[in-house]
Amino acid sequence: MKNCKELCEQLSDYLDGSIGERECRLIEEHLGKCPPCALMYESLRITVSMCEKGVSDEMPQDVRSRLKDFLRKHCKGD
């Protein structure tokens, strides 16, 4: 994993289990070293889990704000 942008591009596939072992390992290594990406991953993982369970509670405002800030900083199309 070269950077946060690459992680953003592969995160949904990682959560779906639709990428190879090597890519999974690279993502996990990146998540272990990058707190903002780890936060984004955890937020997305929880959101997916809630959707699968049919939970309709909203994401807490502080989590939503932090996720939006992260996405603005790290996932801009270069």
N, C-alpha and C positions, 0 to 999 in steps of 0.2 A: 504494500500500500504506500504509494508515494505521498499522498496528501489527503487532506480532509475532503476535498471535492470528490476525489475518487471514492472515498468511503460513502459519501452521500449518494453517489450514483449506484452503488452496489448494495446499499443497506436493505432495501426492500427484498431483493433477491436473497440476501443472507437470512432475513427473517423467515422467508418462505422455504428455505432449505433448497433453493434451486441453483446453487453454485457449488463448485468443486471444493475438495478438501483444502487445496493450497490457498484458494481465495479466502476460505473461511479462516484459516490460520492467520493470514495476513490481516484480515479485518480484526480478528481477536487481539492480535499484537498491537494494532493501532489503537483499539479501544482501551487497552491496558496502559497506553502511554499518553492518551489525549483526553483529559477530563471533559472538554466541551462535546466531543464526539460521543463519549460514553454517556453523557447526559441526554444527548439527542437520541441515541440508540435506546436507552431505557424508556424515554418518553414514547418513542414510536412502538416499542415492544408492548408497553402498557396499553397504548391506544388500540393496537391490533387485538390484544387480548380482550379488551372491553368490547370491541366490535364483535368479536367471535361469540362472546357471551350475551350480547344484546344489551349491555349496560348502557344506559342513556345519560349518565351523569356527565357533566362537562369537565373538561380538563381544568384544574385549578389555575387561576389567573397568573400566579407567579411562574408556574411551569410553562404556560402558554407564552408569556413574555420572554422567558429565557430561551425557549425554543425558537421563537421568531428572531430574537437577537442573534442567536447562533447561526441560523440559516442565512440571515442577511450578511453576516461577516464571512462565513466559510463556504457558502454554496453559490456564489455568484458565477454566472457563466463567463468564463474568461475568453 
